[in-house]
Amino acid sequence: MSESLVHHAEFRRLWTGDALGQFGAQLTGLALPVYAVQELAANEWQMGMLTAAETAAFLVIGLPAGAWVDRMRKRRVLVTSDLVRAGVLAVVVSAAVSGHASVPMLIVAGLVISVASVFFDVAHQSYVPGLVGLEHIVEGNSKLQATQSVAAVAAPAVGGLLLKVITAPALIGVNVLTYLASSFAVWRIRHVEAPPHPSTHRPLRTEIGEGLSFVVHQPILRRIVATTGLANFANAMSNAVLVIYALRVLDLGTGAWGTVVSASAIGGLVGAVGAGRLAERVGEARLVPLSMLAAVPATALTPLAWVLPFPPALVLIVGGATFSFTVVLYNVAQVSFRQRVCPPALLGRMNASVRFIVWGTMPIGGLLGGWLGTHLGVQATLWIAVAVTAVSALPVLISPLLRMRDLPTAPAVATDAVRNP
Protein backbone atom coordinates (compact mmCIF):
# COMPACT_ATOMS: atom_id res chain seq x y z
CA MET A 1 0.00 0.00 0.00
CA SER A 2 1.43 3.39 -1.06
CA GLU A 3 2.27 6.05 1.50
CA SER A 4 -0.24 8.83 2.17
CA LEU A 5 0.37 12.27 0.65
CA VAL A 6 0.49 13.61 4.20
CA HIS A 7 4.11 12.39 4.17
CA HIS A 8 4.82 13.92 0.73
CA ALA A 9 6.85 17.09 1.49
CA GLU A 10 6.26 18.76 -1.88
CA PHE A 11 2.52 18.15 -1.78
CA ARG A 12 2.40 19.51 1.77
CA ARG A 13 3.85 22.80 0.53
CA LEU A 14 1.28 22.99 -2.26
CA TRP A 15 -1.42 22.01 0.22
CA THR A 16 -0.31 24.74 2.66
CA GLY A 17 -0.28 27.38 -0.04
CA ASP A 18 -3.70 26.29 -1.24
CA ALA A 19 -5.10 26.38 2.31
CA LEU A 20 -3.83 29.93 2.93
CA GLY A 21 -5.14 31.20 -0.39
CA GLN A 22 -8.51 29.50 0.05
CA PHE A 23 -9.03 30.89 3.54
CA GLY A 24 -8.29 34.44 2.45
CA ALA A 25 -10.36 34.14 -0.72
CA GLN A 26 -13.34 32.96 1.31
CA LEU A 27 -13.03 36.03 3.55
CA THR A 28 -13.00 38.28 0.49
CA GLY A 29 -15.87 36.34 -1.07
CA LEU A 30 -17.92 37.22 2.01
CA ALA A 31 -16.68 40.78 2.55
CA LEU A 32 -16.61 42.14 -1.02
CA PRO A 33 -20.31 41.74 -1.94
CA VAL A 34 -21.37 42.82 1.57
CA TYR A 35 -19.23 45.95 1.15
CA ALA A 36 -20.72 46.60 -2.30
CA VAL A 37 -24.34 46.19 -1.11
CA GLN A 38 -24.18 47.86 2.29
CA GLU A 39 -21.52 50.57 1.94
CA LEU A 40 -21.58 51.35 -1.80
CA ALA A 41 -25.36 50.75 -2.26
CA ALA A 42 -24.89 48.46 -5.27
CA ASN A 43 -28.06 47.52 -7.15
CA GLU A 44 -28.99 44.24 -8.85
CA TRP A 45 -27.40 45.15 -12.18
CA GLN A 46 -24.16 46.28 -10.55
CA MET A 47 -23.98 43.08 -8.52
CA GLY A 48 -24.51 41.13 -11.74
CA MET A 49 -21.60 42.98 -13.34
CA LEU A 50 -19.42 42.31 -10.29
CA THR A 51 -20.29 38.60 -10.42
CA ALA A 52 -19.50 38.55 -14.14
CA ALA A 53 -16.19 40.37 -13.68
CA GLU A 54 -14.93 37.78 -11.21
CA THR A 55 -15.01 35.06 -13.90
CA ALA A 56 -14.87 37.06 -17.16
CA ALA A 57 -11.27 36.12 -17.93
CA PHE A 58 -12.18 32.44 -18.19
CA LEU A 59 -14.35 33.35 -21.18
CA VAL A 60 -11.93 35.85 -22.75
CA ILE A 61 -8.49 34.22 -22.31
CA GLY A 62 -9.40 30.77 -21.00
CA LEU A 63 -8.30 28.90 -24.13
CA PRO A 64 -4.90 30.50 -24.83
CA ALA A 65 -4.08 30.39 -21.12
CA GLY A 66 -3.92 26.60 -21.28
CA ALA A 67 -1.44 26.63 -24.16
CA TRP A 68 0.65 29.27 -22.37
CA VAL A 69 0.65 27.29 -19.11
CA ASP A 70 1.80 24.16 -20.93
CA ARG A 71 4.83 26.17 -22.08
CA MET A 72 5.66 27.53 -18.61
CA ARG A 73 6.91 26.24 -15.28
CA LYS A 74 3.68 25.80 -13.39
CA ARG A 75 5.14 26.62 -9.98
CA ARG A 76 6.20 30.04 -11.30
CA VAL A 77 2.69 30.62 -12.66
CA LEU A 78 1.16 29.80 -9.27
CA VAL A 79 3.49 32.14 -7.38
CA THR A 80 3.01 35.03 -9.82
CA SER A 81 -0.77 34.66 -9.80
CA ASP A 82 -0.86 34.86 -6.00
CA LEU A 83 1.29 37.99 -6.01
CA VAL A 84 -0.91 39.71 -8.61
CA ARG A 85 -4.06 38.98 -6.63
CA ALA A 86 -2.46 40.25 -3.44
CA GLY A 87 -1.47 43.48 -5.17
CA VAL A 88 -4.91 44.14 -6.61
CA LEU A 89 -6.63 43.56 -3.27
CA ALA A 90 -4.13 45.88 -1.59
CA VAL A 91 -5.24 48.62 -4.00
CA VAL A 92 -8.90 47.93 -3.15
CA VAL A 93 -8.19 48.21 0.57
CA SER A 94 -6.24 51.44 0.10
CA ALA A 95 -9.05 52.98 -1.98
CA ALA A 96 -11.66 51.97 0.59
CA VAL A 97 -9.67 53.42 3.48
CA SER A 98 -9.10 56.70 1.63
CA GLY A 99 -12.77 56.98 0.64
CA HIS A 100 -12.17 56.56 -3.11
CA ALA A 101 -13.73 53.11 -3.55
CA SER A 102 -16.66 52.62 -5.92
CA VAL A 103 -18.57 49.76 -7.51
CA PRO A 104 -16.89 50.34 -10.92
CA MET A 105 -13.50 50.11 -9.19
CA LEU A 106 -14.50 46.80 -7.61
CA ILE A 107 -15.57 45.54 -11.04
CA VAL A 108 -12.18 46.45 -12.55
CA ALA A 109 -10.42 44.76 -9.63
CA GLY A 110 -12.57 41.68 -10.18
CA LEU A 111 -11.52 41.58 -13.84
CA VAL A 112 -7.80 41.71 -13.01
CA ILE A 113 -8.14 39.10 -10.28
CA SER A 114 -10.05 36.85 -12.68
CA VAL A 115 -7.13 36.98 -15.14
CA ALA A 116 -4.72 35.89 -12.42
CA SER A 117 -7.18 33.20 -11.29
CA VAL A 118 -7.36 31.75 -14.81
CA PHE A 119 -3.62 31.10 -14.82
CA PHE A 120 -3.58 29.92 -11.20
CA ASP A 121 -6.44 27.43 -11.62
CA VAL A 122 -5.20 25.97 -14.91
CA ALA A 123 -1.65 25.61 -13.55
CA HIS A 124 -2.89 24.23 -10.20
CA GLN A 125 -4.94 21.41 -11.73
CA SER A 126 -2.18 20.61 -14.21
CA TYR A 127 0.52 20.60 -11.51
CA VAL A 128 -0.99 17.98 -9.18
CA PRO A 129 -0.54 14.85 -11.38
CA GLY A 130 3.15 15.56 -12.05
CA LEU A 131 3.79 16.41 -8.42
CA VAL A 132 2.17 13.37 -6.78
CA GLY A 133 1.81 10.80 -9.57
CA LEU A 134 -1.32 9.45 -11.23
CA GLU A 135 -1.83 6.83 -8.52
CA HIS A 136 -2.32 9.59 -5.92
CA ILE A 137 -4.47 12.10 -7.80
CA VAL A 138 -7.77 11.08 -6.20
CA GLU A 139 -6.23 11.40 -2.74
CA GLY A 140 -4.60 14.68 -3.72
CA ASN A 141 -7.81 16.16 -5.12
CA SER A 142 -9.80 14.96 -2.12
CA LYS A 143 -7.35 16.66 0.26
CA LEU A 144 -7.44 19.90 -1.72
CA GLN A 145 -11.24 19.78 -1.85
CA ALA A 146 -11.32 19.12 1.89
CA THR A 147 -9.09 22.15 2.45
CA GLN A 148 -11.40 24.29 0.35
CA SER A 149 -14.38 23.01 2.32
CA VAL A 150 -12.71 23.66 5.69
CA ALA A 151 -11.88 27.19 4.55
CA ALA A 152 -15.45 27.64 3.37
CA VAL A 153 -16.69 26.60 6.83
CA ALA A 154 -14.21 28.46 9.00
CA ALA A 155 -13.62 31.68 7.05
CA PRO A 156 -17.25 32.90 6.76
CA ALA A 157 -17.90 32.09 10.42
CA VAL A 158 -14.83 34.06 11.47
CA GLY A 159 -15.58 36.74 8.90
CA GLY A 160 -19.19 37.13 10.00
CA LEU A 161 -18.06 37.75 13.57
CA LEU A 162 -15.27 40.08 12.50
CA LEU A 163 -17.63 42.17 10.35
CA LYS A 164 -19.41 43.15 13.57
CA VAL A 165 -16.26 44.84 14.88
CA ILE A 166 -14.12 45.69 11.83
CA THR A 167 -14.84 47.01 8.36
CA ALA A 168 -15.18 44.90 5.22
CA PRO A 169 -12.01 46.43 3.68
CA ALA A 170 -10.03 45.38 6.75
CA LEU A 171 -11.28 41.84 6.23
CA ILE A 172 -10.23 41.99 2.58
CA GLY A 173 -6.81 43.10 3.80
CA VAL A 174 -6.40 39.73 5.51
CA ASN A 175 -6.61 38.13 2.06
CA VAL A 176 -3.65 40.22 0.90
CA LEU A 177 -1.55 38.59 3.62
CA THR A 178 -2.82 35.07 2.90
CA TYR A 179 -2.04 35.39 -0.82
CA LEU A 180 1.49 36.54 0.03
CA ALA A 181 1.93 33.61 2.42
CA SER A 182 0.50 31.23 -0.19
CA SER A 183 2.98 32.41 -2.82
CA PHE A 184 5.84 31.83 -0.38
CA ALA A 185 4.67 28.29 0.44
CA VAL A 186 4.43 27.32 -3.24
CA TRP A 187 7.78 29.01 -4.00
CA ARG A 188 9.38 26.59 -1.53
CA ILE A 189 8.40 23.56 -3.64
CA ARG A 190 11.57 22.02 -5.06
CA HIS A 191 9.94 19.73 -7.62
CA VAL A 192 11.70 20.44 -10.94
CA GLU A 193 9.55 20.64 -14.04
CA ALA A 194 10.80 20.21 -17.55
CA PRO A 195 8.68 22.45 -19.81
CA PRO A 196 8.80 21.71 -23.55
CA HIS A 197 11.75 23.21 -25.39
CA PRO A 198 10.81 26.36 -27.33
CA SER A 199 11.75 24.59 -30.56
CA THR A 200 8.83 22.21 -30.01
CA HIS A 201 6.27 25.02 -29.76
CA ARG A 202 3.72 25.08 -32.54
CA PRO A 203 1.28 27.83 -33.56
CA LEU A 204 -0.91 28.84 -30.60
CA ARG A 205 -4.05 28.13 -32.61
CA THR A 206 -2.93 24.54 -33.22
CA GLU A 207 -2.15 23.90 -29.55
CA ILE A 208 -5.43 25.43 -28.40
CA GLY A 209 -7.28 23.31 -30.95
CA GLU A 210 -5.75 20.12 -29.60
CA GLY A 211 -6.90 20.84 -26.06
CA LEU A 212 -10.41 21.79 -27.16
CA SER A 213 -10.60 18.83 -29.53
CA PHE A 214 -9.66 16.40 -26.74
CA VAL A 215 -12.59 17.66 -24.65
CA VAL A 216 -15.06 17.61 -27.54
CA HIS A 217 -14.09 14.13 -28.77
CA GLN A 218 -14.13 12.41 -25.37
CA PRO A 219 -17.80 11.32 -25.03
CA ILE A 220 -18.05 11.15 -21.23
CA LEU A 221 -15.98 14.28 -20.67
CA ARG A 222 -18.17 16.12 -23.20
CA ARG A 223 -21.30 15.32 -21.18
CA ILE A 224 -19.65 16.29 -17.89
CA VAL A 225 -18.53 19.60 -19.35
CA ALA A 226 -22.03 20.35 -20.66
CA THR A 227 -23.55 19.67 -17.24
CA THR A 228 -20.91 21.68 -15.39
CA GLY A 229 -21.22 24.64 -17.74
CA LEU A 230 -25.01 24.84 -17.41
CA ALA A 231 -24.86 24.38 -13.63
CA ASN A 232 -22.27 27.16 -13.29
CA PHE A 233 -24.43 29.39 -15.48
CA ALA A 234 -27.36 28.85 -13.11
CA ASN A 235 -25.20 29.34 -10.04
CA ALA A 236 -23.87 32.66 -11.36
CA MET A 237 -27.43 33.85 -12.00
CA SER A 238 -28.31 33.05 -8.42
CA ASN A 239 -25.12 34.56 -6.96
CA ALA A 240 -25.74 37.85 -8.73
CA VAL A 241 -28.75 38.54 -6.50
CA LEU A 242 -28.05 36.26 -3.51
CA VAL A 243 -26.53 38.83 -1.15
CA ILE A 244 -29.29 41.33 -1.97
CA TYR A 245 -31.85 38.58 -1.30
CA ALA A 246 -30.26 37.70 2.05
CA LEU A 247 -29.60 41.21 3.35
CA ARG A 248 -32.56 43.14 1.91
CA VAL A 249 -35.38 40.65 1.23
CA LEU A 250 -34.83 38.20 4.11
CA ASP A 251 -33.38 40.98 6.29
CA LEU A 252 -30.50 38.89 7.62
CA GLY A 253 -27.66 40.79 9.29
CA THR A 254 -24.07 40.42 8.12
CA GLY A 255 -23.29 38.19 11.10
CA ALA A 256 -26.23 35.90 10.32
CA TRP A 257 -25.27 35.81 6.63
CA GLY A 258 -21.72 34.82 7.58
CA THR A 259 -23.15 32.02 9.71
CA VAL A 260 -25.32 30.82 6.81
CA VAL A 261 -22.36 30.72 4.42
CA SER A 262 -20.17 28.97 6.98
CA ALA A 263 -22.73 26.37 8.05
CA SER A 264 -23.64 25.67 4.41
CA ALA A 265 -20.02 24.83 3.65
CA ILE A 266 -20.06 22.01 6.22
CA GLY A 267 -21.74 19.89 3.57
CA GLY A 268 -18.72 20.37 1.34
CA LEU A 269 -16.39 19.27 4.11
CA VAL A 270 -18.44 16.10 4.68
CA GLY A 271 -18.42 15.47 0.93
CA ALA A 272 -14.64 15.87 0.67
CA VAL A 273 -14.03 13.48 3.57
CA GLY A 274 -16.47 10.88 2.29
CA ALA A 275 -15.87 11.16 -1.46
CA GLY A 276 -13.46 8.23 -1.61
CA ARG A 277 -15.70 5.86 0.34
CA LEU A 278 -18.81 6.86 -1.61
CA ALA A 279 -16.96 6.36 -4.89
CA GLU A 280 -16.00 2.84 -3.80
CA ARG A 281 -19.52 1.98 -2.62
CA VAL A 282 -21.65 3.63 -5.31
CA GLY A 283 -19.13 3.76 -8.13
CA GLU A 284 -17.20 6.78 -9.34
CA ALA A 285 -19.19 6.92 -12.58
CA ARG A 286 -22.62 6.83 -10.88
CA LEU A 287 -21.50 9.47 -8.39
CA VAL A 288 -21.45 12.10 -11.15
CA PRO A 289 -25.16 11.96 -12.19
CA LEU A 290 -26.47 11.14 -8.70
CA SER A 291 -24.73 14.13 -7.12
CA MET A 292 -26.11 16.45 -9.81
CA LEU A 293 -29.61 15.06 -9.31
CA ALA A 294 -29.43 15.77 -5.57
CA ALA A 295 -28.27 19.35 -6.23
CA VAL A 296 -31.58 20.36 -7.84
CA PRO A 297 -33.88 20.29 -4.75
CA ALA A 298 -31.03 21.80 -2.71
CA THR A 299 -30.98 24.90 -4.91
CA ALA A 300 -34.78 25.23 -4.64
CA LEU A 301 -34.53 25.79 -0.89
CA THR A 302 -32.99 29.23 -1.47
CA PRO A 303 -36.11 30.91 -2.92
CA LEU A 304 -38.31 28.74 -0.65
CA ALA A 305 -36.68 30.35 2.41
CA TRP A 306 -39.04 33.31 1.89
CA VAL A 307 -42.23 31.21 2.13
CA LEU A 308 -41.53 28.12 4.25
CA PRO A 309 -42.69 28.24 7.91
CA PHE A 310 -39.15 27.94 9.24
CA PRO A 311 -36.46 30.51 10.04
CA PRO A 312 -35.06 31.67 6.66
CA ALA A 313 -31.47 31.25 7.84
CA LEU A 314 -32.13 27.60 8.73
CA VAL A 315 -33.64 26.87 5.31
CA LEU A 316 -30.69 28.52 3.58
CA ILE A 317 -28.27 26.45 5.66
CA VAL A 318 -29.99 23.15 4.84
CA GLY A 319 -30.10 23.96 1.15
CA GLY A 320 -26.57 25.31 1.08
CA ALA A 321 -25.07 22.39 2.99
CA THR A 322 -26.78 19.86 0.73
CA PHE A 323 -25.67 21.73 -2.38
CA SER A 324 -22.06 21.99 -1.14
CA PHE A 325 -22.05 18.26 -0.36
CA THR A 326 -23.18 17.33 -3.87
CA VAL A 327 -20.83 19.78 -5.60
CA VAL A 328 -17.74 18.40 -3.84
CA LEU A 329 -18.68 14.79 -4.63
CA TYR A 330 -19.21 15.75 -8.26
CA ASN A 331 -15.94 17.69 -8.50
CA VAL A 332 -13.73 15.07 -6.88
CA ALA A 333 -15.03 12.44 -9.30
CA GLN A 334 -14.92 14.48 -12.50
CA VAL A 335 -11.61 16.30 -11.88
CA SER A 336 -9.84 13.03 -11.04
CA PHE A 337 -11.30 11.50 -14.22
CA ARG A 338 -10.03 14.41 -16.31
CA GLN A 339 -6.52 14.15 -14.90
CA ARG A 340 -6.33 10.37 -15.44
CA VAL A 341 -7.71 10.29 -18.94
CA CYS A 342 -5.62 13.13 -20.40
CA PRO A 343 -2.03 12.75 -21.66
CA PRO A 344 0.35 14.78 -19.41
CA ALA A 345 1.56 17.04 -22.24
CA LEU A 346 -2.04 18.07 -22.90
CA LEU A 347 -3.14 18.68 -19.30
CA GLY A 348 -2.83 22.47 -19.28
CA ARG A 349 -4.70 22.88 -22.56
CA MET A 350 -7.35 20.33 -21.59
CA ASN A 351 -7.95 22.02 -18.22
CA ALA A 352 -8.04 25.44 -19.88
CA SER A 353 -10.53 24.21 -22.47
CA VAL A 354 -12.76 22.80 -19.75
CA ARG A 355 -12.47 26.00 -17.73
CA PHE A 356 -13.22 28.09 -20.82
CA ILE A 357 -16.49 26.24 -21.30
CA VAL A 358 -17.64 25.65 -17.73
CA TRP A 359 -16.45 28.96 -16.25
CA GLY A 360 -17.05 30.96 -19.43
CA THR A 361 -20.77 30.58 -18.84
CA MET A 362 -20.51 32.31 -15.46
CA PRO A 363 -19.99 35.94 -16.54
CA ILE A 364 -22.93 35.54 -18.92
CA GLY A 365 -25.01 34.03 -16.11
CA GLY A 366 -23.98 36.84 -13.76
CA LEU A 367 -25.01 39.54 -16.22
CA LEU A 368 -28.29 37.76 -16.95
CA GLY A 369 -28.96 37.36 -13.22
CA GLY A 370 -28.38 41.08 -12.68
CA TRP A 371 -30.67 41.97 -15.59
CA LEU A 372 -33.42 39.57 -14.47
CA GLY A 373 -33.13 40.83 -10.89
CA THR A 374 -33.63 44.40 -12.11
CA HIS A 375 -36.61 43.65 -14.36
CA LEU A 376 -38.32 40.60 -12.80
CA GLY A 377 -37.20 40.77 -9.17
CA VAL A 378 -34.81 38.83 -7.00
CA GLN A 379 -37.09 35.89 -6.18
CA ALA A 380 -38.12 35.29 -9.80
CA THR A 381 -34.43 35.25 -10.75
CA LEU A 382 -33.69 32.62 -8.11
CA TRP A 383 -36.48 30.36 -9.42
CA ILE A 384 -35.22 30.67 -12.98
CA ALA A 385 -31.79 29.62 -11.72
CA VAL A 386 -33.37 26.54 -10.09
CA ALA A 387 -34.98 25.60 -13.43
CA VAL A 388 -31.66 25.94 -15.28
CA THR A 389 -29.97 23.77 -12.63
CA ALA A 390 -32.55 21.05 -13.28
CA VAL A 391 -31.84 21.21 -17.02
CA SER A 392 -28.09 21.08 -16.38
CA ALA A 393 -28.37 17.61 -14.83
CA LEU A 394 -29.79 16.07 -18.01
CA PRO A 395 -26.53 15.47 -19.99
CA VAL A 396 -25.12 13.19 -17.26
CA LEU A 397 -28.47 11.68 -16.25
CA ILE A 398 -29.34 10.67 -19.82
CA SER A 399 -26.01 8.95 -20.38
CA PRO A 400 -24.24 5.62 -19.79
CA LEU A 401 -22.89 6.92 -16.47
CA LEU A 402 -25.76 5.55 -14.39
CA ARG A 403 -25.09 2.06 -15.80
CA MET A 404 -21.34 2.28 -15.21
CA ARG A 405 -19.38 1.84 -12.03
CA ASP A 406 -15.88 3.01 -12.97
CA LEU A 407 -14.85 5.85 -15.23
CA PRO A 408 -12.46 4.97 -18.08
CA THR A 409 -8.75 5.76 -17.91
CA ALA A 410 -5.95 6.39 -20.39
CA PRO A 411 -4.50 5.26 -22.69
CA ALA A 412 -7.40 3.72 -24.61
CA VAL A 413 -9.80 6.67 -24.42
CA ALA A 414 -7.14 9.36 -24.51
CA THR A 415 -5.38 7.88 -27.56
CA ASP A 416 -8.59 7.81 -29.53
CA ALA A 417 -9.29 11.44 -28.67
CA VAL A 418 -5.81 12.62 -29.62
CA ARG A 419 -6.05 10.90 -33.01
CA ASN A 420 -8.91 13.27 -33.83
CA PRO A 421 -7.41 16.72 -33.20
Phi, psi and omega in degrees: 000131184287155183286145181295152178291348175302330182265006181267106188300317182293319177295323179300322179292317176297318180299316179298313179299318179297318181298316180296314180296318181295318181298312180295319180297324177294322176298316179292322178299330175278314189284322187296308178293326176297317178298317181295319184283313188275318185265325182256003175055042180295142177263183184299317182294319178295322178292326175296320178293322178295317177299318180294320182299325185293344180230007186300324184296332178296329178279323188277313184239013184302320183286308179295333180302322179296316179294320178296317181296322179295342179265353187249168169279120190293328177299318180296321178298317181297315181296314181297319180298318177299317181294321178296315181295322177297317181296317180295316179294327176297322177295318178300314180298316180298318179295321179294318181294323182275358179082017181253008181287151177206164178298315177303323178296320177296324179294317178297317178299319178299323179295314181294317179298324181294326176296313178297323181292328176302308182293320180298311186293319179295315180293322182298309181293329181279342184277326186302310182302317180290333182281319187248345183093150184298330183289347183247005189291326178295315177298317180298314180294322178297318180294320179292322177293322179296319177299315179299320181290320177298316178298321180292335176278309188285315187298311180296326178296313177295317181296320179299321177290318182294327180295345176282340185236342177232168182278161177299318177300325177296323178293322177296326179300330177298324180294328175302314181292320181291324176294321177296316179294323178297315180298324179293318180297316180290324179301331182283351177295132183255002177301125183264122176267159176234084180295154181303145178294141181308331181294340181271353181292136177249175179306139184304321182298321179294315182293320176298317181300324180294317179296314180294321180295322178300316180295315185291325185269357176266109191302314182289317179299322180299319178291319179298318180295319178298315179297313182296318180297315179292321180294319177293325176300313179295319181295322178293322175301314181294316182296333181299330184242002189294315182292322175297318179299315183290314187276328185256319182279308180277348177061040174278144174282169180296325177295316179295322179294320176298321178295319179298312181297317181294310182295325179297325183288347178300325177300322178294322178297315178299319179296319181294319180291322185263001185301316182298313181295318180295322178297322178291321184281312185271327187109131183299322181293314181293333182298329182295303180291325182294322179292322178293322179297319181290338182289335186296304178297332179297318180291330181293338181292340179294304177292334179289342180301336181285333189244339182289148183279046178226160176304128183306321181298321180294318179296318179296323180294314180299313179296316181294319180295318178295317180296316179298320178301312182291322181296318181293317176302314180298315184290319179300317181293311188282327178291319178297320177299315181299318183290327180285322190275347185261136174300141184307320183293344184255000188301312182299315181290322177296312180297321179293321179296317178297314179298320179304318182282309190279333175264338178295338177284341187290316176299324177294316178297321179297315178296318179295319178299319177295320179293314179296320179299323179290320189261330182249341183106160184294314184293321177298321178298317179297321179291323176296321177297321177299316180298318179294324177299318179298317179295324183297334181286341188299316182303325179269337177285317178267071184202171178291352188301322180294336180266356181258159173251313181249145175277146182292160179233169173289159011265346190303309183289316184296319182298317180298320181291321183288334179289351182239061187287000000 
